[in-house]
């Protein structure tokens, strides 16, 4: 579904604003008119909700996760 994907560090509760612990923080690059990721995340959320695991889709976000840049002042 995605052109690219990256796994980021889970955010602490102080940044996420949620009481629940985040165990996955991923970003996926998808076409703006593609709704298949929305449906897939909804299916995952429904399937795992009984195990007290929820999936949340946010965005769209700027594609900064997929831009190569200068790191550490190099």
CHARMM internal coordinates of N, CA and C (Angstrom, degrees):
IC EDIT
DIST 1 N 1 CA 1.4444
DIST 1 CA 1 C 1.5189
ANGL 1 N 1 CA 1 C 112.16
DIST 1 C 2 N 1.3292
ANGL 1 CA 1 C 2 N 116.68
DIHE 1 N 1 CA 1 C 2 N -30.84
DIST 2 N 2 CA 1.4626
ANGL 1 C 2 N 2 CA 120.61
DIHE 1 CA 1 C 2 N 2 CA -174.71
DIST 2 CA 2 C 1.5259
ANGL 2 N 2 CA 2 C 110.91
DIHE 1 C 2 N 2 CA 2 C -105.70
DIST 2 C 3 N 1.3122
ANGL 2 CA 2 C 3 N 115.27
DIHE 2 N 2 CA 2 C 3 N 147.82
DIST 3 N 3 CA 1.4577
ANGL 2 C 3 N 3 CA 121.77
DIHE 2 CA 2 C 3 N 3 CA 174.10
DIST 3 CA 3 C 1.5177
ANGL 3 N 3 CA 3 C 109.84
DIHE 2 C 3 N 3 CA 3 C -72.45
DIST 3 C 4 N 1.3346
ANGL 3 CA 3 C 4 N 116.08
DIHE 3 N 3 CA 3 C 4 N -35.52
DIST 4 N 4 CA 1.4667
ANGL 3 C 4 N 4 CA 122.54
DIHE 3 CA 3 C 4 N 4 CA 179.45
DIST 4 CA 4 C 1.5218
ANGL 4 N 4 CA 4 C 108.67
DIHE 3 C 4 N 4 CA 4 C -154.05
DIST 4 C 5 N 1.3158
ANGL 4 CA 4 C 5 N 114.93
DIHE 4 N 4 CA 4 C 5 N 161.14
DIST 5 N 5 CA 1.4603
ANGL 4 C 5 N 5 CA 119.95
DIHE 4 CA 4 C 5 N 5 CA 177.70
DIST 5 CA 5 C 1.5134
ANGL 5 N 5 CA 5 C 109.93
DIHE 4 C 5 N 5 CA 5 C -152.71
DIST 5 C 6 N 1.3152
ANGL 5 CA 5 C 6 N 115.82
DIHE 5 N 5 CA 5 C 6 N 147.72
DIST 6 N 6 CA 1.4615
ANGL 5 C 6 N 6 CA 121.65
DIHE 5 CA 5 C 6 N 6 CA 176.76
DIST 6 CA 6 C 1.5286
ANGL 6 N 6 CA 6 C 108.63
DIHE 5 C 6 N 6 CA 6 C -137.03
DIST 6 C 7 N 1.3206
ANGL 6 CA 6 C 7 N 115.16
DIHE 6 N 6 CA 6 C 7 N 150.00
DIST 7 N 7 CA 1.4601
ANGL 6 C 7 N 7 CA 121.00
DIHE 6 CA 6 C 7 N 7 CA 174.41
DIST 7 CA 7 C 1.5175
ANGL 7 N 7 CA 7 C 107.52
DIHE 6 C 7 N 7 CA 7 C -105.26
DIST 7 C 8 N 1.3141
ANGL 7 CA 7 C 8 N 115.48
DIHE 7 N 7 CA 7 C 8 N 122.04
DIST 8 N 8 CA 1.4545
ANGL 7 C 8 N 8 CA 122.02
DIHE 7 CA 7 C 8 N 8 CA 178.53
DIST 8 CA 8 C 1.5276
ANGL 8 N 8 CA 8 C 109.59
DIHE 7 C 8 N 8 CA 8 C -101.33
DIST 8 C 9 N 1.3097
ANGL 8 CA 8 C 9 N 115.75
DIHE 8 N 8 CA 8 C 9 N 166.77
DIST 9 N 9 CA 1.4605
ANGL 8 C 9 N 9 CA 120.38
DIHE 8 CA 8 C 9 N 9 CA 176.29
DIST 9 CA 9 C 1.5193
ANGL 9 N 9 CA 9 C 109.95
DIHE 8 C 9 N 9 CA 9 C -63.69
DIST 9 C 10 N 1.3233
ANGL 9 CA 9 C 10 N 117.75
DIHE 9 N 9 CA 9 C 10 N 136.77
DIST 10 N 10 CA 1.4698
ANGL 9 C 10 N 10 CA 118.82
DIHE 9 CA 9 C 10 N 10 CA 173.42
DIST 10 CA 10 C 1.5265
ANGL 10 N 10 CA 10 C 110.22
DIHE 9 C 10 N 10 CA 10 C -59.48
DIST 10 C 11 N 1.3106
ANGL 10 CA 10 C 11 N 115.96
DIHE 10 N 10 CA 10 C 11 N 142.65
DIST 11 N 11 CA 1.4529
ANGL 10 C 11 N 11 CA 120.95
DIHE 10 CA 10 C 11 N 11 CA -179.41
DIST 11 CA 11 C 1.5260
ANGL 11 N 11 CA 11 C 110.28
DIHE 10 C 11 N 11 CA 11 C -84.89
DIST 11 C 12 N 1.3279
ANGL 11 CA 11 C 12 N 117.80
DIHE 11 N 11 CA 11 C 12 N 141.36
DIST 12 N 12 CA 1.4686
ANGL 11 C 12 N 12 CA 119.96
DIHE 11 CA 11 C 12 N 12 CA 176.28
DIST 12 CA 12 C 1.5314
ANGL 12 N 12 CA 12 C 110.00
DIHE 11 C 12 N 12 CA 12 C -68.83
DIST 12 C 13 N 1.3015
ANGL 12 CA 12 C 13 N 115.97
DIHE 12 N 12 CA 12 C 13 N 161.67
DIST 13 N 13 CA 1.4627
ANGL 12 C 13 N 13 CA 121.85
DIHE 12 CA 12 C 13 N 13 CA -178.14
DIST 13 CA 13 C 1.5316
ANGL 13 N 13 CA 13 C 111.68
DIHE 12 C 13 N 13 CA 13 C -55.80
DIST 13 C 14 N 1.3321
ANGL 13 CA 13 C 14 N 116.42
DIHE 13 N 13 CA 13 C 14 N -34.87
DIST 14 N 14 CA 1.4646
ANGL 13 C 14 N 14 CA 120.40
DIHE 13 CA 13 C 14 N 14 CA -178.78
DIST 14 CA 14 C 1.5280
ANGL 14 N 14 CA 14 C 111.66
DIHE 13 C 14 N 14 CA 14 C -62.50
DIST 14 C 15 N 1.3141
ANGL 14 CA 14 C 15 N 117.50
DIHE 14 N 14 CA 14 C 15 N -33.28
DIST 15 N 15 CA 1.4665
ANGL 14 C 15 N 15 CA 120.84
DIHE 14 CA 14 C 15 N 15 CA 179.74
DIST 15 CA 15 C 1.5225
ANGL 15 N 15 CA 15 C 112.52
DIHE 14 C 15 N 15 CA 15 C -89.11
DIST 15 C 16 N 1.3313
ANGL 15 CA 15 C 16 N 116.63
DIHE 15 N 15 CA 15 C 16 N -36.72
DIST 16 N 16 CA 1.4613
ANGL 15 C 16 N 16 CA 119.19
DIHE 15 CA 15 C 16 N 16 CA -178.01
DIST 16 CA 16 C 1.5258
ANGL 16 N 16 CA 16 C 111.91
DIHE 15 C 16 N 16 CA 16 C -75.62
DIST 16 C 17 N 1.3395
ANGL 16 CA 16 C 17 N 115.86
DIHE 16 N 16 CA 16 C 17 N -24.63
DIST 17 N 17 CA 1.4507
ANGL 16 C 17 N 17 CA 119.35
DIHE 16 CA 16 C 17 N 17 CA -178.60
DIST 17 CA 17 C 1.5209
ANGL 17 N 17 CA 17 C 113.71
DIHE 16 C 17 N 17 CA 17 C 75.51
DIST 17 C 18 N 1.3259
ANGL 17 CA 17 C 18 N 116.18
DIHE 17 N 17 CA 17 C 18 N 13.76
DIST 18 N 18 CA 1.4626
ANGL 17 C 18 N 18 CA 120.99
DIHE 17 CA 17 C 18 N 18 CA -177.89
DIST 18 CA 18 C 1.5201
ANGL 18 N 18 CA 18 C 109.90
DIHE 17 C 18 N 18 CA 18 C -116.23
DIST 18 C 19 N 1.3188
ANGL 18 CA 18 C 19 N 115.65
DIHE 18 N 18 CA 18 C 19 N 150.90
DIST 19 N 19 CA 1.4620
ANGL 18 C 19 N 19 CA 120.38
DIHE 18 CA 18 C 19 N 19 CA 177.48
DIST 19 CA 19 C 1.5252
ANGL 19 N 19 CA 19 C 111.19
DIHE 18 C 19 N 19 CA 19 C -77.15
DIST 19 C 20 N 1.3307
ANGL 19 CA 19 C 20 N 117.12
DIHE 19 N 19 CA 19 C 20 N -25.94
DIST 20 N 20 CA 1.4635
ANGL 19 C 20 N 20 CA 121.94
DIHE 19 CA 19 C 20 N 20 CA -178.75
DIST 20 CA 20 C 1.5229
ANGL 20 N 20 CA 20 C 110.99
DIHE 19 C 20 N 20 CA 20 C -76.82
DIST 20 C 21 N 1.3165
ANGL 20 CA 20 C 21 N 116.09
DIHE 20 N 20 CA 20 C 21 N 151.57
DIST 21 N 21 CA 1.4575
ANGL 20 C 21 N 21 CA 121.42
DIHE 20 CA 20 C 21 N 21 CA 177.11
DIST 21 CA 21 C 1.5218
ANGL 21 N 21 CA 21 C 110.27
DIHE 20 C 21 N 21 CA 21 C -81.39
DIST 21 C 22 N 1.3168
ANGL 21 CA 21 C 22 N 116.80
DIHE 21 N 21 CA 21 C 22 N 133.93
DIST 22 N 22 CA 1.4523
ANGL 21 C 22 N 22 CA 122.01
DIHE 21 CA 21 C 22 N 22 CA 176.59
DIST 22 CA 22 C 1.5246
ANGL 22 N 22 CA 22 C 108.06
DIHE 21 C 22 N 22 CA 22 C -87.17
DIST 22 C 23 N 1.3360
ANGL 22 CA 22 C 23 N 116.99
DIHE 22 N 22 CA 22 C 23 N 127.14
DIST 23 N 23 CA 1.4613
ANGL 22 C 23 N 23 CA 119.07
DIHE 22 CA 22 C 23 N 23 CA 178.81
DIST 23 CA 23 C 1.5153
ANGL 23 N 23 CA 23 C 112.34
DIHE 22 C 23 N 23 CA 23 C -112.24
DIST 23 C 24 N 1.3282
ANGL 23 CA 23 C 24 N 118.31
DIHE 23 N 23 CA 23 C 24 N -9.72
DIST 24 N 24 CA 1.4574
ANGL 23 C 24 N 24 CA 121.95
DIHE 23 CA 23 C 24 N 24 CA 176.19
DIST 24 CA 24 C 1.5113
ANGL 24 N 24 CA 24 C 108.54
DIHE 23 C 24 N 24 CA 24 C -144.46
DIST 24 C 25 N 1.3162
ANGL 24 CA 24 C 25 N 116.13
DIHE 24 N 24 CA 24 C 25 N 131.50
DIST 25 N 25 CA 1.4593
ANGL 24 C 25 N 25 CA 122.78
DIHE 24 CA 24 C 25 N 25 CA 176.30
DIST 25 CA 25 C 1.5138
ANGL 25 N 25 CA 25 C 105.73
DIHE 24 C 25 N 25 CA 25 C -134.36
DIST 25 C 26 N 1.3048
ANGL 25 CA 25 C 26 N 116.47
DIHE 25 N 25 CA 25 C 26 N 102.13
DIST 26 N 26 CA 1.4590
ANGL 25 C 26 N 26 CA 120.88
DIHE 25 CA 25 C 26 N 26 CA -175.25
DIST 26 CA 26 C 1.5224
ANGL 26 N 26 CA 26 C 110.05
DIHE 25 C 26 N 26 CA 26 C -125.99
DIST 26 C 27 N 1.3172
ANGL 26 CA 26 C 27 N 115.86
DIHE 26 N 26 CA 26 C 27 N 154.29
DIST 27 N 27 CA 1.4570
ANGL 26 C 27 N 27 CA 122.31
DIHE 26 CA 26 C 27 N 27 CA 176.43
DIST 27 CA 27 C 1.5273
ANGL 27 N 27 CA 27 C 107.93
DIHE 26 C 27 N 27 CA 27 C -125.23
DIST 27 C 28 N 1.3156
ANGL 27 CA 27 C 28 N 114.92
DIHE 27 N 27 CA 27 C 28 N 137.70
DIST 28 N 28 CA 1.4651
ANGL 27 C 28 N 28 CA 120.71
DIHE 27 CA 27 C 28 N 28 CA -179.12
DIST 28 CA 28 C 1.5158
ANGL 28 N 28 CA 28 C 108.91
DIHE 27 C 28 N 28 CA 28 C -127.73
DIST 28 C 29 N 1.3175
ANGL 28 CA 28 C 29 N 115.52
DIHE 28 N 28 CA 28 C 29 N 135.74
DIST 29 N 29 CA 1.4512
ANGL 28 C 29 N 29 CA 122.00
DIHE 28 CA 28 C 29 N 29 CA 178.77
DIST 29 CA 29 C 1.5218
ANGL 29 N 29 CA 29 C 108.13
DIHE 28 C 29 N 29 CA 29 C -94.09
DIST 29 C 30 N 1.3287
ANGL 29 CA 29 C 30 N 116.01
DIHE 29 N 29 CA 29 C 30 N 111.90
DIST 30 N 30 CA 1.4665
ANGL 29 C 30 N 30 CA 121.33
DIHE 29 CA 29 C 30 N 30 CA -178.45
DIST 30 CA 30 C 1.5235
ANGL 30 N 30 CA 30 C 109.35
DIHE 29 C 30 N 30 CA 30 C -129.66
DIST 30 C 31 N 1.3091
ANGL 30 CA 30 C 31 N 115.47
DIHE 30 N 30 CA 30 C 31 N 157.67
DIST 31 N 31 CA 1.4637
ANGL 30 C 31 N 31 CA 120.65
DIHE 30 CA 30 C 31 N 31 CA 176.42
DIST 31 CA 31 C 1.5260
ANGL 31 N 31 CA 31 C 109.10
DIHE 30 C 31 N 31 CA 31 C -65.39
DIST 31 C 32 N 1.3153
ANGL 31 CA 31 C 32 N 116.96
DIHE 31 N 31 CA 31 C 32 N 142.87
DIST 32 N 32 CA 1.4667
ANGL 31 C 32 N 32 CA 120.94
DIHE 31 CA 31 C 32 N 32 CA -175.27
DIST 32 CA 32 C 1.5299
ANGL 32 N 32 CA 32 C 112.83
DIHE 31 C 32 N 32 CA 32 C -63.68
DIST 32 C 33 N 1.3178
ANGL 32 CA 32 C 33 N 117.72
DIHE 32 N 32 CA 32 C 33 N -23.95
DIST 33 N 33 CA 1.4688
ANGL 32 C 33 N 33 CA 119.99
DIHE 32 CA 32 C 33 N 33 CA -179.26
DIST 33 CA 33 C 1.5276
ANGL 33 N 33 CA 33 C 113.19
DIHE 32 C 33 N 33 CA 33 C -97.76
DIST 33 C 34 N 1.3255
ANGL 33 CA 33 C 34 N 117.88
DIHE 33 N 33 CA 33 C 34 N 5.78
DIST 34 N 34 CA 1.4639
ANGL 33 C 34 N 34 CA 122.28
DIHE 33 CA 33 C 34 N 34 CA -179.54
DIST 34 CA 34 C 1.5225
ANGL 34 N 34 CA 34 C 109.50
DIHE 33 C 34 N 34 CA 34 C -93.25
DIST 34 C 35 N 1.3184
ANGL 34 CA 34 C 35 N 117.25
DIHE 34 N 34 CA 34 C 35 N 117.28
DIST 35 N 35 CA 1.4607
ANGL 34 C 35 N 35 CA 121.67
DIHE 34 CA 34 C 35 N 35 CA -178.42
DIST 35 CA 35 C 1.5280
ANGL 35 N 35 CA 35 C 112.33
DIHE 34 C 35 N 35 CA 35 C -101.96
DIST 35 C 36 N 1.3149
ANGL 35 CA 35 C 36 N 118.22
DIHE 35 N 35 CA 35 C 36 N 5.75
DIST 36 N 36 CA 1.4656
ANGL 35 C 36 N 36 CA 120.22
DIHE 35 CA 35 C 36 N 36 CA -176.81
DIST 36 CA 36 C 1.5284
ANGL 36 N 36 CA 36 C 112.29
DIHE 35 C 36 N 36 CA 36 C -65.82
DIST 36 C 37 N 1.3281
ANGL 36 CA 36 C 37 N 118.78
DIHE 36 N 36 CA 36 C 37 N -31.59
DIST 37 N 37 CA 1.4643
ANGL 36 C 37 N 37 CA 120.72
DIHE 36 CA 36 C 37 N 37 CA 178.13
DIST 37 CA 37 C 1.5283
ANGL 37 N 37 CA 37 C 110.49
DIHE 36 C 37 N 37 CA 37 C -67.81
DIST 37 C 38 N 1.3128
ANGL 37 CA 37 C 38 N 116.72
DIHE 37 N 37 CA 37 C 38 N -37.53
DIST 38 N 38 CA 1.4625
ANGL 37 C 38 N 38 CA 120.92
DIHE 37 CA 37 C 38 N 38 CA 177.26
DIST 38 CA 38 C 1.5250
ANGL 38 N 38 CA 38 C 109.84
DIHE 37 C 38 N 38 CA 38 C -59.43
DIST 38 C 39 N 1.3217
ANGL 38 CA 38 C 39 N 116.26
DIHE 38 N 38 CA 38 C 39 N -46.05
DIST 39 N 39 CA 1.4657
ANGL 38 C 39 N 39 CA 120.76
DIHE 38 CA 38 C 39 N 39 CA 179.34
DIST 39 CA 39 C 1.5242
ANGL 39 N 39 CA 39 C 111.33
DIHE 38 C 39 N 39 CA 39 C -64.72
DIST 39 C 40 N 1.3232
ANGL 39 CA 39 C 40 N 117.62
DIHE 39 N 39 CA 39 C 40 N -42.14
DIST 40 N 40 CA 1.4681
ANGL 39 C 40 N 40 CA 121.21
DIHE 39 CA 39 C 40 N 40 CA -178.43
DIST 40 CA 40 C 1.5239
ANGL 40 N 40 CA 40 C 111.24
DIHE 39 C 40 N 40 CA 40 C -64.89
DIST 40 C 41 N 1.3218
ANGL 40 CA 40 C 41 N 117.61
DIHE 40 N 40 CA 40 C 41 N -41.44
DIST 41 N 41 CA 1.4590
ANGL 40 C 41 N 41 CA 120.80
DIHE 40 CA 40 C 41 N 41 CA 178.82
DIST 41 CA 41 C 1.5298
ANGL 41 N 41 CA 41 C 109.81
DIHE 40 C 41 N 41 CA 41 C -66.05
DIST 41 C 42 N 1.3063
ANGL 41 CA 41 C 42 N 117.45
DIHE 41 N 41 CA 41 C 42 N -38.52
DIST 42 N 42 CA 1.4631
ANGL 41 C 42 N 42 CA 120.87
DIHE 41 CA 41 C 42 N 42 CA 176.04
DIST 42 CA 42 C 1.5192
ANGL 42 N 42 CA 42 C 112.09
DIHE 41 C 42 N 42 CA 42 C -62.12
DIST 42 C 43 N 1.3259
ANGL 42 CA 42 C 43 N 116.67
DIHE 42 N 42 CA 42 C 43 N -40.74
DIST 43 N 43 CA 1.4664
ANGL 42 C 43 N 43 CA 120.76
DIHE 42 CA 42 C 43 N 43 CA 177.72
DIST 43 CA 43 C 1.5319
ANGL 43 N 43 CA 43 C 111.22
DIHE 42 C 43 N 43 CA 43 C -65.79
DIST 43 C 44 N 1.3277
ANGL 43 CA 43 C 44 N 117.34
DIHE 43 N 43 CA 43 C 44 N -42.17
DIST 44 N 44 CA 1.4646
ANGL 43 C 44 N 44 CA 120.70
DIHE 43 CA 43 C 44 N 44 CA 177.15
DIST 44 CA 44 C 1.5280
ANGL 44 N 44 CA 44 C 110.87
DIHE 43 C 44 N 44 CA 44 C -62.06
DIST 44 C 45 N 1.3191
ANGL 44 CA 44 C 45 N 116.28
DIHE 44 N 44 CA 44 C 45 N -43.94
DIST 45 N 45 CA 1.4546
ANGL 44 C 45 N 45 CA 119.99
DIHE 44 CA 44 C 45 N 45 CA -179.42
DIST 45 CA 45 C 1.5241
ANGL 45 N 45 CA 45 C 110.70
DIHE 44 C 45 N 45 CA 45 C -61.26
DIST 45 C 46 N 1.3172
ANGL 45 CA 45 C 46 N 117.57
DIHE 45 N 45 CA 45 C 46 N -43.87
DIST 46 N 46 CA 1.4679
ANGL 45 C 46 N 46 CA 121.19
DIHE 45 CA 45 C 46 N 46 CA 179.20
DIST 46 CA 46 C 1.5262
ANGL 46 N 46 CA 46 C 111.52
DIHE 45 C 46 N 46 CA 46 C -65.31
DIST 46 C 47 N 1.3225
ANGL 46 CA 46 C 47 N 117.19
DIHE 46 N 46 CA 46 C 47 N -39.74
DIST 47 N 47 CA 1.4630
ANGL 46 C 47 N 47 CA 121.32
DIHE 46 CA 46 C 47 N 47 CA -176.75
DIST 47 CA 47 C 1.5276
ANGL 47 N 47 CA 47 C 112.95
DIHE 46 C 47 N 47 CA 47 C -70.45
DIST 47 C 48 N 1.3191
ANGL 47 CA 47 C 48 N 117.90
DIHE 47 N 47 CA 47 C 48 N -33.71
DIST 48 N 48 CA 1.4617
ANGL 47 C 48 N 48 CA 121.24
DIHE 47 CA 47 C 48 N 48 CA -174.47
DIST 48 CA 48 C 1.5193
ANGL 48 N 48 CA 48 C 113.87
DIHE 47 C 48 N 48 CA 48 C -104.37
DIST 48 C 49 N 1.2959
ANGL 48 CA 48 C 49 N 118.25
DIHE 48 N 48 CA 48 C 49 N -3.94
DIST 49 N 49 CA 1.4646
ANGL 48 C 49 N 49 CA 121.65
DIHE 48 CA 48 C 49 N 49 CA -178.41
DIST 49 CA 49 C 1.5289
ANGL 49 N 49 CA 49 C 111.05
DIHE 48 C 49 N 49 CA 49 C -57.24
DIST 49 C 50 N 1.3344
ANGL 49 CA 49 C 50 N 117.52
DIHE 49 N 49 CA 49 C 50 N -36.62
DIST 50 N 50 CA 1.4783
ANGL 49 C 50 N 50 CA 121.12
DIHE 49 CA 49 C 50 N 50 CA -179.35
DIST 50 CA 50 C 1.5238
ANGL 50 N 50 CA 50 C 112.22
DIHE 49 C 50 N 50 CA 50 C -65.09
DIST 50 C 51 N 1.3296
ANGL 50 CA 50 C 51 N 117.29
DIHE 50 N 50 CA 50 C 51 N -17.96
DIST 51 N 51 CA 1.4624
ANGL 50 C 51 N 51 CA 122.18
DIHE 50 CA 50 C 51 N 51 CA 177.51
DIST 51 CA 51 C 1.5322
ANGL 51 N 51 CA 51 C 111.68
DIHE 50 C 51 N 51 CA 51 C -97.96
DIST 51 C 52 N 1.3218
ANGL 51 CA 51 C 52 N 115.94
DIHE 51 N 51 CA 51 C 52 N 11.61
DIST 52 N 52 CA 1.4658
ANGL 51 C 52 N 52 CA 123.18
DIHE 51 CA 51 C 52 N 52 CA -179.13
DIST 52 CA 52 C 1.5266
ANGL 52 N 52 CA 52 C 112.45
DIHE 51 C 52 N 52 CA 52 C 64.21
DIST 52 C 53 N 1.3401
ANGL 52 CA 52 C 53 N 115.65
DIHE 52 N 52 CA 52 C 53 N 31.37
DIST 53 N 53 CA 1.4638
ANGL 52 C 53 N 53 CA 122.21
DIHE 52 CA 52 C 53 N 53 CA 175.08
DIST 53 CA 53 C 1.5231
ANGL 53 N 53 CA 53 C 107.13
DIHE 52 C 53 N 53 CA 53 C -114.68
DIST 53 C 54 N 1.3133
ANGL 53 CA 53 C 54 N 116.07
DIHE 53 N 53 CA 53 C 54 N 126.68
DIST 54 N 54 CA 1.4642
ANGL 53 C 54 N 54 CA 119.31
DIHE 53 CA 53 C 54 N 54 CA 178.92
DIST 54 CA 54 C 1.5225
ANGL 54 N 54 CA 54 C 110.02
DIHE 53 C 54 N 54 CA 54 C -118.40
DIST 54 C 55 N 1.3031
ANGL 54 CA 54 C 55 N 115.15
DIHE 54 N 54 CA 54 C 55 N 151.20
DIST 55 N 55 CA 1.4618
ANGL 54 C 55 N 55 CA 122.75
DIHE 54 CA 54 C 55 N 55 CA 177.64
DIST 55 CA 55 C 1.5228
ANGL 55 N 55 CA 55 C 107.09
DIHE 54 C 55 N 55 CA 55 C -118.36
DIST 55 C 56 N 1.3235
ANGL 55 CA 55 C 56 N 115.71
DIHE 55 N 55 CA 55 C 56 N 134.80
DIST 56 N 56 CA 1.4563
ANGL 55 C 56 N 56 CA 120.79
DIHE 55 CA 55 C 56 N 56 CA -178.08
DIST 56 CA 56 C 1.5209
ANGL 56 N 56 CA 56 C 109.03
DIHE 55 C 56 N 56 CA 56 C -130.57
DIST 56 C 57 N 1.3029
ANGL 56 CA 56 C 57 N 115.03
DIHE 56 N 56 CA 56 C 57 N 131.51
DIST 57 N 57 CA 1.4635
ANGL 56 C 57 N 57 CA 121.71
DIHE 56 CA 56 C 57 N 57 CA 177.80
DIST 57 CA 57 C 1.5207
ANGL 57 N 57 CA 57 C 108.04
DIHE 56 C 57 N 57 CA 57 C -104.39
DIST 57 C 58 N 1.3254
ANGL 57 CA 57 C 58 N 116.34
DIHE 57 N 57 CA 57 C 58 N 128.59
DIST 58 N 58 CA 1.4572
ANGL 57 C 58 N 58 CA 120.96
DIHE 57 CA 57 C 58 N 58 CA 176.46
DIST 58 CA 58 C 1.5225
ANGL 58 N 58 CA 58 C 108.78
DIHE 57 C 58 N 58 CA 58 C -125.27
DIST 58 C 59 N 1.2875
ANGL 58 CA 58 C 59 N 116.21
DIHE 58 N 58 CA 58 C 59 N 162.73
DIST 59 N 59 CA 1.4540
ANGL 58 C 59 N 59 CA 120.24
DIHE 58 CA 58 C 59 N 59 CA 178.51
DIST 59 CA 59 C 1.5116
ANGL 59 N 59 CA 59 C 110.18
DIHE 58 C 59 N 59 CA 59 C 120.49
DIST 59 C 60 N 1.2923
ANGL 59 CA 59 C 60 N 117.41
DIHE 59 N 59 CA 59 C 60 N -177.51
DIST 60 N 60 CA 1.4666
ANGL 59 C 60 N 60 CA 125.92
DIHE 59 CA 59 C 60 N 60 CA 12.16
DIST 60 CA 60 C 1.5265
ANGL 60 N 60 CA 60 C 112.10
DIHE 59 C 60 N 60 CA 60 C -74.00
DIST 60 C 61 N 1.3189
ANGL 60 CA 60 C 61 N 113.74
DIHE 60 N 60 CA 60 C 61 N 150.22
DIST 61 N 61 CA 1.4499
ANGL 60 C 61 N 61 CA 123.01
DIHE 60 CA 60 C 61 N 61 CA 178.50
DIST 61 CA 61 C 1.5241
ANGL 61 N 61 CA 61 C 109.04
DIHE 60 C 61 N 61 CA 61 C -118.86
DIST 61 C 62 N 1.3206
ANGL 61 CA 61 C 62 N 117.21
DIHE 61 N 61 CA 61 C 62 N 155.29
DIST 62 N 62 CA 1.4738
ANGL 61 C 62 N 62 CA 119.14
DIHE 61 CA 61 C 62 N 62 CA 173.74
DIST 62 CA 62 C 1.5310
ANGL 62 N 62 CA 62 C 108.88
DIHE 61 C 62 N 62 CA 62 C -58.59
DIST 62 C 63 N 1.3098
ANGL 62 CA 62 C 63 N 118.00
DIHE 62 N 62 CA 62 C 63 N 146.53
DIST 63 N 63 CA 1.4780
ANGL 62 C 63 N 63 CA 121.11
DIHE 62 CA 62 C 63 N 63 CA -174.88
DIST 63 CA 63 C 1.5299
ANGL 63 N 63 CA 63 C 114.13
DIHE 62 C 63 N 63 CA 63 C -78.39
DIST 63 C 64 N 1.3279
ANGL 63 CA 63 C 64 N 118.48
DIHE 63 N 63 CA 63 C 64 N 36.50
DIST 64 N 64 CA 1.4624
ANGL 63 C 64 N 64 CA 120.95
DIHE 63 CA 63 C 64 N 64 CA -177.25
DIST 64 CA 64 C 1.5265
ANGL 64 N 64 CA 64 C 113.13
DIHE 63 C 64 N 64 CA 64 C -62.98
DIST 64 C 65 N 1.3167
ANGL 64 CA 64 C 65 N 118.82
DIHE 64 N 64 CA 64 C 65 N -22.91
DIST 65 N 65 CA 1.4657
ANGL 64 C 65 N 65 CA 121.19
DIHE 64 CA 64 C 65 N 65 CA 177.75
DIST 65 CA 65 C 1.5321
ANGL 65 N 65 CA 65 C 112.10
DIHE 64 C 65 N 65 CA 65 C -69.19
DIST 65 C 66 N 1.3185
ANGL 65 CA 65 C 66 N 116.65
DIHE 65 N 65 CA 65 C 66 N -14.20
DIST 66 N 66 CA 1.4621
ANGL 65 C 66 N 66 CA 120.18
DIHE 65 CA 65 C 66 N 66 CA -173.35
DIST 66 CA 66 C 1.5282
ANGL 66 N 66 CA 66 C 113.01
DIHE 65 C 66 N 66 CA 66 C -117.38
DIST 66 C 67 N 1.3287
ANGL 66 CA 66 C 67 N 116.60
DIHE 66 N 66 CA 66 C 67 N 14.14
DIST 67 N 67 CA 1.4612
ANGL 66 C 67 N 67 CA 121.53
DIHE 66 CA 66 C 67 N 67 CA 179.37
DIST 67 CA 67 C 1.5140
ANGL 67 N 67 CA 67 C 108.16
DIHE 66 C 67 N 67 CA 67 C -109.18
DIST 67 C 68 N 1.3126
ANGL 67 CA 67 C 68 N 116.03
DIHE 67 N 67 CA 67 C 68 N 125.92
DIST 68 N 68 CA 1.4627
ANGL 67 C 68 N 68 CA 119.69
DIHE 67 CA 67 C 68 N 68 CA 176.79
DIST 68 CA 68 C 1.5184
ANGL 68 N 68 CA 68 C 108.15
DIHE 67 C 68 N 68 CA 68 C -78.88
DIST 68 C 69 N 1.3109
ANGL 68 CA 68 C 69 N 115.73
DIHE 68 N 68 CA 68 C 69 N 137.33
DIST 69 N 69 CA 1.4520
ANGL 68 C 69 N 69 CA 119.17
DIHE 68 CA 68 C 69 N 69 CA -178.07
DIST 69 CA 69 C 1.5053
ANGL 69 N 69 CA 69 C 110.71
DIHE 68 C 69 N 69 CA 69 C -146.52
DIST 69 C 70 N 1.2925
ANGL 69 CA 69 C 70 N 114.84
DIHE 69 N 69 CA 69 C 70 N -176.86
DIST 70 N 70 CA 1.4501
ANGL 69 C 70 N 70 CA 121.75
DIHE 69 CA 69 C 70 N 70 CA 179.14
DIST 70 CA 70 C 1.5290
ANGL 70 N 70 CA 70 C 108.19
DIHE 69 C 70 N 70 CA 70 C -80.61
DIST 70 C 71 N 1.3255
ANGL 70 CA 70 C 71 N 115.82
DIHE 70 N 70 CA 70 C 71 N 129.42
DIST 71 N 71 CA 1.4552
ANGL 70 C 71 N 71 CA 120.92
DIHE 70 CA 70 C 71 N 71 CA 179.44
DIST 71 CA 71 C 1.5208
ANGL 71 N 71 CA 71 C 109.51
DIHE 70 C 71 N 71 CA 71 C -115.86
DIST 71 C 72 N 1.3035
ANGL 71 CA 71 C 72 N 116.47
DIHE 71 N 71 CA 71 C 72 N 147.42
DIST 72 N 72 CA 1.4577
ANGL 71 C 72 N 72 CA 123.35
DIHE 71 CA 71 C 72 N 72 CA 175.21
DIST 72 CA 72 C 1.5216
ANGL 72 N 72 CA 72 C 112.71
DIHE 71 C 72 N 72 CA 72 C 56.02
DIST 72 C 73 N 1.3261
ANGL 72 CA 72 C 73 N 118.22
DIHE 72 N 72 CA 72 C 73 N 33.86
DIST 73 N 73 CA 1.4471
ANGL 72 C 73 N 73 CA 121.48
DIHE 72 CA 72 C 73 N 73 CA 175.28
DIST 73 CA 73 C 1.5131
ANGL 73 N 73 CA 73 C 115.16
DIHE 72 C 73 N 73 CA 73 C 71.85
DIST 73 C 74 N 1.3078
ANGL 73 CA 73 C 74 N 118.39
DIHE 73 N 73 CA 73 C 74 N 16.08
DIST 74 N 74 CA 1.4738
ANGL 73 C 74 N 74 CA 120.53
DIHE 73 CA 73 C 74 N 74 CA -179.04
DIST 74 CA 74 C 1.5068
ANGL 74 N 74 CA 74 C 110.88
DIHE 73 C 74 N 74 CA 74 C -75.05
END
COOR INIT
IC SEED 1 N 1 CA 1 C
IC BUILD
